[in-house]
Amino acid sequence: MTVRPPAPTAKRFTGDSAGIHRLVLDLRSGGIPARDPDSAVANRDLAELLRTRSPRLLPSTADSVFAPEPPAGGPGRPAVPFLPRERLLTPAEQRIAVECFARAVASGELTSGPAVARFEHALAEFVGLPHAVATSSGTDALVIALRAVGVGPDDEVIMPANSFAATENAVFACGAVPVLVDVDPGRHCLDPTLIEAAITPRTRAVLPVHLYGRLADAPGVRRVAREHGLRVVEDACQAIGVSGVGRYADATVLSFNPYKNFGLTGKAGAVLTGDSELHARMESLAYHGFAPGEKNVKTDLWGLNAKIDNSTATVATGLVPGLTLNNYRRAFLAHRYVEALAELGTAGQLELPAFTDDHSWHLFPVRVPAGEAARDALRVRLRESGIETDVYYPVLAHRHRTPLHEKLFGGVVLPRTEKLNATVFHLPLHNGLSVTEQDRVIEELHAAVHATGV
Ligand SMILES: Cc1ncc(COP(=O)(O)O)c(C=O)c1O
């Protein structure tokens, strides 16, 4: 089976990360983008701003493209939360979500209904693949994708150890076993050069994760997998909109839980593919093993009850036009962080991510080369200054303390992954982060590095 790459979109601005990256650099350097801002699902406001070349896309302070300033709290300098729940959706998005949900409730089409196919169509168009199955979560989508490519009991799936537990859980849910491989030094994602040594006769698939929104070496993973007849399921739950996602995998999994770049009003996800047979199997696995389009006629032994609700899909269809704007906001803020913290990077006090064009900036990771204790001291100091940070996945997949983990992963050593995990932390970066809040994070981080002497 071959995965056909989507047709190239010439120089149109399609809202993918490479286009957004160019836009951010153009705008940050004062240039005016000379690209055709045409996209069916790109944010209309952004397209309009581009068309009119409005200087409002050069926000040296917060403006309409960016999140409004949060309401002032008590006296003293306002705290900056890591991910404030009341701001997961902007006020405009909240209004859209409520209107869409009310429409779905009034129609009575709450579980299945026409918005599901509409949303799947919009997603497929956005990612550039012909088929999408929208699901009740990214986790369910991972299980469906793995089952659809043939992963079953006692198979092995090669994957990294630094991901959300959903990735390994999906493998376990198929009755298969994760085989953990170390990450590469640049992207901090599954290292394709280490895959071959992990392959056994039981290996069925490779499961790279685009961690924090940065594309793993997807072509490299694809190459090794093809040489060994393995299927590739990519966990792109954090990487919607990243150029290259969908091009090098048999199946691409996304998540739309409320904390993601494209977050909805509840749990949801999707799996996309370029293979129509795989698509049919995924549809069936997502809904009780029924033949697609047929009621209560099974083609498979079993299936989940894991299609997205029509009510959620109605909200999703309403919010899709804002997806590119949210990715743009994050890329813009990431660029500001990279610039404003550069001197700490040059001095070797922090290690910052590179501002690359294959990133959705789901998270902004910073490493403290001085080690775990220095990292922890820095975070304490930041917390005392009102800046909340996080370590997103504090326990690696092979370090959980269950009997099964100890049996499976007791002897596993992953030097790069372990070192990264002990020294990384994450700065606030979300769709609703205001420019002024970010300035505070930058200022306090400089002060904290100075005070703790990392
Ligand atoms: C890397 C990764 N994989 C899988 C998932 C699971 O997605 P969901 O929460 O939609 O089940 C998430 C999100 O939580 C994730 O970040």
The ligand as an ORCA input file, in Angstrom:
! r2SCAN-3c Opt
* xyz 0 1
  C       0.794     13.273     22.342
  C      -0.639     12.947     22.675
  N      -1.131     11.750     22.328
  C      -2.406     11.419     22.588
  C      -3.259     12.290     23.223
  C      -4.643     11.854     23.539
  O      -5.622     12.707     23.025
  P      -7.023     12.834     23.784
  O      -6.826     13.612     25.028
  O      -7.883     13.548     22.776
  O      -7.524     11.450     24.028
  C      -2.792     13.553     23.600
  C      -3.638     14.553     24.270
  O      -3.972     14.529     25.394
  C      -1.441     13.885     23.334
  O      -0.945     15.072     23.691
*
